[in-house]
């Protein structure tokens, strides 16, 4: 498991390239809190930024993402 996920996208990508095992990434509480705080101030579109970050983690190569956004994202994904 790679923690924190967003600041170590390069590590996620390197692990994916080098290993043939499931790669997990932990989108830590600080990453969650930053999005929530900025959205509360009206500075960003919180749900869009959350989805963009989780998409970036997945694109980096994570097979699994542990995130505080799990419930919110599950409600909007098909």
PyMOL CGO cylinders between C-alpha atoms (Angstrom):
from pymol import cmd
from pymol.cgo import CYLINDER

trace = [
    CYLINDER, 0.00, 0.00, 0.00, 1.25, 3.43, -0.95, 0.3, 1, 1, 1, 1, 1, 1,
    CYLINDER, 1.25, 3.43, -0.95, 0.49, 6.21, 1.52, 0.3, 1, 1, 1, 1, 1, 1,
    CYLINDER, 0.49, 6.21, 1.52, -0.21, 9.10, 0.91, 0.3, 1, 1, 1, 1, 1, 1,
    CYLINDER, -0.21, 9.10, 0.91, -1.54, 8.40, -2.54, 0.3, 1, 1, 1, 1, 1, 1,
    CYLINDER, -1.54, 8.40, -2.54, -1.51, 11.80, -4.23, 0.3, 1, 1, 1, 1, 1, 1,
    CYLINDER, -1.51, 11.80, -4.23, 2.04, 12.80, -3.36, 0.3, 1, 1, 1, 1, 1, 1,
    CYLINDER, 2.04, 12.80, -3.36, 3.37, 9.38, -4.34, 0.3, 1, 1, 1, 1, 1, 1,
    CYLINDER, 3.37, 9.38, -4.34, 1.74, 8.83, -7.72, 0.3, 1, 1, 1, 1, 1, 1,
    CYLINDER, 1.74, 8.83, -7.72, 5.22, 8.21, -9.11, 0.3, 1, 1, 1, 1, 1, 1,
    CYLINDER, 5.22, 8.21, -9.11, 5.73, 5.42, -6.59, 0.3, 1, 1, 1, 1, 1, 1,
    CYLINDER, 5.73, 5.42, -6.59, 2.37, 3.87, -7.51, 0.3, 1, 1, 1, 1, 1, 1,
    CYLINDER, 2.37, 3.87, -7.51, 3.38, 3.99, -11.17, 0.3, 1, 1, 1, 1, 1, 1,
    CYLINDER, 3.38, 3.99, -11.17, 6.83, 2.50, -10.49, 0.3, 1, 1, 1, 1, 1, 1,
    CYLINDER, 6.83, 2.50, -10.49, 5.35, -0.32, -8.42, 0.3, 1, 1, 1, 1, 1, 1,
    CYLINDER, 5.35, -0.32, -8.42, 2.82, -1.10, -11.14, 0.3, 1, 1, 1, 1, 1, 1,
    CYLINDER, 2.82, -1.10, -11.14, 5.61, -1.25, -13.73, 0.3, 1, 1, 1, 1, 1, 1,
    CYLINDER, 5.61, -1.25, -13.73, 7.92, -3.42, -11.62, 0.3, 1, 1, 1, 1, 1, 1,
    CYLINDER, 7.92, -3.42, -11.62, 5.62, -5.80, -9.76, 0.3, 1, 1, 1, 1, 1, 1,
    CYLINDER, 5.62, -5.80, -9.76, 2.93, -8.28, -10.69, 0.3, 1, 1, 1, 1, 1, 1,
    CYLINDER, 2.93, -8.28, -10.69, 0.95, -7.94, -7.46, 0.3, 1, 1, 1, 1, 1, 1,
    CYLINDER, 0.95, -7.94, -7.46, -2.08, -5.82, -6.55, 0.3, 1, 1, 1, 1, 1, 1,
    CYLINDER, -2.08, -5.82, -6.55, -1.13, -2.23, -5.77, 0.3, 1, 1, 1, 1, 1, 1,
    CYLINDER, -1.13, -2.23, -5.77, -3.19, -0.34, -3.19, 0.3, 1, 1, 1, 1, 1, 1,
    CYLINDER, -3.19, -0.34, -3.19, -3.12, 3.40, -2.49, 0.3, 1, 1, 1, 1, 1, 1,
    CYLINDER, -3.12, 3.40, -2.49, -4.39, 5.22, 0.58, 0.3, 1, 1, 1, 1, 1, 1,
    CYLINDER, -4.39, 5.22, 0.58, -5.96, 8.62, -0.14, 0.3, 1, 1, 1, 1, 1, 1,
    CYLINDER, -5.96, 8.62, -0.14, -5.23, 9.92, 3.34, 0.3, 1, 1, 1, 1, 1, 1,
    CYLINDER, -5.23, 9.92, 3.34, -7.40, 12.10, 5.58, 0.3, 1, 1, 1, 1, 1, 1,
    CYLINDER, -7.40, 12.10, 5.58, -5.31, 15.20, 4.88, 0.3, 1, 1, 1, 1, 1, 1,
    CYLINDER, -5.31, 15.20, 4.88, -5.99, 14.91, 1.16, 0.3, 1, 1, 1, 1, 1, 1,
    CYLINDER, -5.99, 14.91, 1.16, -9.69, 14.49, 1.92, 0.3, 1, 1, 1, 1, 1, 1,
    CYLINDER, -9.69, 14.49, 1.92, -9.71, 17.42, 4.37, 0.3, 1, 1, 1, 1, 1, 1,
    CYLINDER, -9.71, 17.42, 4.37, -7.99, 19.77, 1.90, 0.3, 1, 1, 1, 1, 1, 1,
    CYLINDER, -7.99, 19.77, 1.90, -10.69, 19.13, -0.70, 0.3, 1, 1, 1, 1, 1, 1,
    CYLINDER, -10.69, 19.13, -0.70, -13.52, 19.50, 1.81, 0.3, 1, 1, 1, 1, 1, 1,
    CYLINDER, -13.52, 19.50, 1.81, -12.10, 22.75, 3.23, 0.3, 1, 1, 1, 1, 1, 1,
    CYLINDER, -12.10, 22.75, 3.23, -11.51, 24.33, -0.18, 0.3, 1, 1, 1, 1, 1, 1,
    CYLINDER, -11.51, 24.33, -0.18, -14.98, 23.29, -1.34, 0.3, 1, 1, 1, 1, 1, 1,
    CYLINDER, -14.98, 23.29, -1.34, -16.55, 24.76, 1.81, 0.3, 1, 1, 1, 1, 1, 1,
    CYLINDER, -16.55, 24.76, 1.81, -14.89, 28.09, 0.96, 0.3, 1, 1, 1, 1, 1, 1,
    CYLINDER, -14.89, 28.09, 0.96, -16.25, 27.92, -2.59, 0.3, 1, 1, 1, 1, 1, 1,
    CYLINDER, -16.25, 27.92, -2.59, -12.75, 27.80, -4.08, 0.3, 1, 1, 1, 1, 1, 1,
    CYLINDER, -12.75, 27.80, -4.08, -13.21, 24.49, -5.90, 0.3, 1, 1, 1, 1, 1, 1,
    CYLINDER, -13.21, 24.49, -5.90, -15.88, 22.07, -7.08, 0.3, 1, 1, 1, 1, 1, 1,
    CYLINDER, -15.88, 22.07, -7.08, -15.30, 19.48, -4.36, 0.3, 1, 1, 1, 1, 1, 1,
    CYLINDER, -15.30, 19.48, -4.36, -16.90, 16.42, -6.00, 0.3, 1, 1, 1, 1, 1, 1,
    CYLINDER, -16.90, 16.42, -6.00, -15.14, 17.12, -9.31, 0.3, 1, 1, 1, 1, 1, 1,
    CYLINDER, -15.14, 17.12, -9.31, -11.74, 17.52, -7.61, 0.3, 1, 1, 1, 1, 1, 1,
    CYLINDER, -11.74, 17.52, -7.61, -12.27, 14.36, -5.54, 0.3, 1, 1, 1, 1, 1, 1,
    CYLINDER, -12.27, 14.36, -5.54, -13.13, 12.36, -8.65, 0.3, 1, 1, 1, 1, 1, 1,
    CYLINDER, -13.13, 12.36, -8.65, -10.14, 13.84, -10.50, 0.3, 1, 1, 1, 1, 1, 1,
    CYLINDER, -10.14, 13.84, -10.50, -7.75, 12.87, -7.69, 0.3, 1, 1, 1, 1, 1, 1,
    CYLINDER, -7.75, 12.87, -7.69, -9.10, 9.34, -7.45, 0.3, 1, 1, 1, 1, 1, 1,
    CYLINDER, -9.10, 9.34, -7.45, -8.92, 9.00, -11.23, 0.3, 1, 1, 1, 1, 1, 1,
    CYLINDER, -8.92, 9.00, -11.23, -5.28, 10.13, -11.14, 0.3, 1, 1, 1, 1, 1, 1,
    CYLINDER, -5.28, 10.13, -11.14, -4.48, 7.49, -8.53, 0.3, 1, 1, 1, 1, 1, 1,
    CYLINDER, -4.48, 7.49, -8.53, -6.14, 4.81, -10.64, 0.3, 1, 1, 1, 1, 1, 1,
    CYLINDER, -6.14, 4.81, -10.64, -4.38, 5.98, -13.79, 0.3, 1, 1, 1, 1, 1, 1,
    CYLINDER, -4.38, 5.98, -13.79, -1.05, 5.85, -11.95, 0.3, 1, 1, 1, 1, 1, 1,
    CYLINDER, -1.05, 5.85, -11.95, -1.66, 2.13, -11.54, 0.3, 1, 1, 1, 1, 1, 1,
    CYLINDER, -1.66, 2.13, -11.54, -3.46, 1.50, -8.26, 0.3, 1, 1, 1, 1, 1, 1,
    CYLINDER, -3.46, 1.50, -8.26, -5.71, -1.53, -8.31, 0.3, 1, 1, 1, 1, 1, 1,
    CYLINDER, -5.71, -1.53, -8.31, -7.37, -0.50, -5.05, 0.3, 1, 1, 1, 1, 1, 1,
    CYLINDER, -7.37, -0.50, -5.05, -7.89, 2.91, -3.46, 0.3, 1, 1, 1, 1, 1, 1,
    CYLINDER, -7.89, 2.91, -3.46, -8.70, 3.35, 0.20, 0.3, 1, 1, 1, 1, 1, 1,
    CYLINDER, -8.70, 3.35, 0.20, -10.39, 6.76, 0.56, 0.3, 1, 1, 1, 1, 1, 1,
    CYLINDER, -10.39, 6.76, 0.56, -12.64, 8.75, 2.84, 0.3, 1, 1, 1, 1, 1, 1,
    CYLINDER, -12.64, 8.75, 2.84, -14.60, 9.66, -0.32, 0.3, 1, 1, 1, 1, 1, 1,
    CYLINDER, -14.60, 9.66, -0.32, -15.71, 6.04, -0.86, 0.3, 1, 1, 1, 1, 1, 1,
    CYLINDER, -15.71, 6.04, -0.86, -19.37, 6.55, 0.00, 0.3, 1, 1, 1, 1, 1, 1,
    CYLINDER, -19.37, 6.55, 0.00, -19.71, 9.85, -1.89, 0.3, 1, 1, 1, 1, 1, 1,
    CYLINDER, -19.71, 9.85, -1.89, -17.98, 8.54, -5.01, 0.3, 1, 1, 1, 1, 1, 1,
    CYLINDER, -17.98, 8.54, -5.01, -19.91, 5.27, -4.96, 0.3, 1, 1, 1, 1, 1, 1,
    CYLINDER, -19.91, 5.27, -4.96, -23.13, 7.27, -5.16, 0.3, 1, 1, 1, 1, 1, 1,
    CYLINDER, -23.13, 7.27, -5.16, -22.10, 9.06, -8.36, 0.3, 1, 1, 1, 1, 1, 1,
    CYLINDER, -22.10, 9.06, -8.36, -20.32, 6.29, -10.26, 0.3, 1, 1, 1, 1, 1, 1,
    CYLINDER, -20.32, 6.29, -10.26, -22.37, 4.12, -12.61, 0.3, 1, 1, 1, 1, 1, 1,
]
cmd.load_cgo(trace, "trace")
